[in-house]
Amino acid sequence: MRESVQAEVLMSFVVSEELSFRIPVELGYETRDPFAVRMTFHLPGDAPVTWTFGRELLVDGINEPAGEGDVRIEPACPDELSDVSIRLRVGVDQAVFRASAPPLVAFLDRTDRLVPLGQESTLGDFDDDLDEALGRILAENAG
C-alpha cells in the first residue's frame, strides 16, 4: 500500500496588492499522520519553510473561508472554483499565498483515495500514538 502523496504547485507569494511572485510549493500527505497536510514553501534566498495543518482545513477552505488561528484559507471567488488564498501568521507577521484551486483539489483527491476523509482514525490506534507522542514531548520538556 502506498503511504504518501506528494505534489508540487506554483503559488503566488503576495507581498502587496501591486507585487507578488511565483514560488514552488511542495504538498505532502502521509498515512502515518492522516489528519495533516504539509506545505513546504521555497522562498528565494531563504531556507524552505514547512507548515503542517489539518487536511480538512484545506478541503473546507477551497469552498468557503476556513480557519481561525494561524492558518486561514478561503476562496478568492466564493461562487466558482478559481484561486484560493492561504494566509499564514506567526505573531504579528503574516504571509499570504494564492494558488489555483484545481491543483489543490487534485492533490486532495489523491489523498482521499489513499485515506478517505473521515476514515483517518481507522489506520491504527490513534489514541495510543497520541499518548506516546505526548509522553515523549512531556519527557523532553521535563528534562
Secondary structure, 3 states (H helix, E strand, C coil): CCCEEEEEEEEEEECCCCCEEEEEEEEEEECCCCCEEEEEECCCCCCCEEEEEEHHHHHHHHHCCECCCCEEEEECCCCCCCEEEEEEEECCEEEEEEEEHHHHHHHHHHHHHHCCCCCHHHHCCHHHHHHHHHHHHHHHHHC
